[in-house]
């Protein structure tokens, strides 16, 4: 059953938290505006801060279909928008010829009709569903190249796609578009201009704790406090890649699997791989540095 | 054109001189444009100066960044009644007028353009393009090719800068995952084949496609510390030329800290671009902390600019104030994230160069190419290197490696 769009920012927050997504108010505001104004939402931020998750949560909460387009370098129209079903077309041509009736003109319009079209994510998203327009997630747009970005301009501003053999396909209702980028390169202004922009930052301690508790309901409350405080301190360190929320959740999960109820130096050293993904970072933190951070965390929590 | 009246004749002549001034200042003003401008001025009529301004503007300016140059040239040329005599003086080598003082405020290029007549000692009688090499004979250019940037006179530097602005780096293209139609392709283009099959009566003509190729991004890191000061000016011109030749070029300068100057250099006008860059950079001609700067680059920029097969160019003498502290680790990371790492070192010009300095010893094992860069010739050779070898393939004189090891 299609659910209605939220009417204000509080509704938006409620909608997200209903799916266990703890958002801060700035994100909820931008999301609310994007939904209301029918504009694409452009989310930028470090890896693992929950950009992709927003689209998934939105589709679940609104009961809409999620159409995901994972970008990569060299992504082309054939794999992003549509492709002709060549083998079916060939069989069709052979059959028509075998039947003896060769009307080239008619055949041409037959085999280049929508029956022979394979729809790829962008076209699927524009077609929509019975239960309302779908949620289109264009993930990691920075991985693709400029020509594809330029192609997106038409889709994002008019929500239509032109197929030379068929004509222009326009969305009856524009899909909800979420674009994410890890900022491995700058996206062109022309594209950004059409979207509402939001920088997804690392959450503060309080929010991160909420996230951990929401995602891992069974976790020991002392452990969750400690590990969140530890991760927060780790982000202040001079690291090549700071751990994201996804890493915090992984780590929390790992610690629960190990039946830990409190952090200790050994455990941290052994499970650091869940948090840090660069050998340089791991060797820097492992051992004395980690022990020192843990001391600070314990002190901080004792004072509260 | 009919025989003009006296007054009109002078206007036409003035427009011609004005056009010549613009042309030597770098605006693309051809003889056709001059004729157009003369007839345009005739159409508008000679009246208010503002009319004349916009009439000529409409003819001679066709890009946003030319406006300022035109504006200055116009006011100097048409507002100052004596400037014509000066110009004439400048054109005729025998009469040399002291003009430096009044021209102080002018754009450097404009000034050079105005004095170019006396400088070259050769007046252009026809409307051929005024270019720097018109004033130098072939052999002089040859000498300049080999001359060290450090030993050049101001005039020679100007010529070298001009030559650099024409330099192109033909970096070998990389195949992409996209395809284009090609007669001798490697894969069948099904869409085109089927369409062709429907058109042709009996046979199915196979249409082929081949991967598109495209230039990889280029990232340049230029040392602007005191020991490099003679060279860094030239390399800024080099970076400007590269930025405007191709897209996906990122330029950084470093001394004690790292500055991204890509945005400044995007300006097409080299003077404006370098002025802007100069304002943006705080550590000209100071010490060098290569390790710290590379660390900053690795942490904040490498993931944003070293994508899609980027080539990295380091321009530095490798003389590091921190004695190569932490440099090794950062170089290792840099080389791992670049498709190819090229080091241009002006010190390599000395026959007896030995990698003694700690900074150099720390950097050398990680670079794919180690090249001299002290004169025009070496920069041209660099173009050959980049054009021929598309991938990681060490090109360091072997005795250096032995010395480092």
Interface residues (C-beta under 8 A of the other chain):
Chain A: X72 X73 X74 X75 X76 X84 X86 X89 X90 X93 X104 X107 X108 X111 X142 X145 X147 X183 X184 X185 X186 X238 X240 X280
Chain B: X176 X177 X178 X179 X190 X191 X194 X197 X198 X199 X298 X299 X303 X304 X305 X307 X308 X329 X333
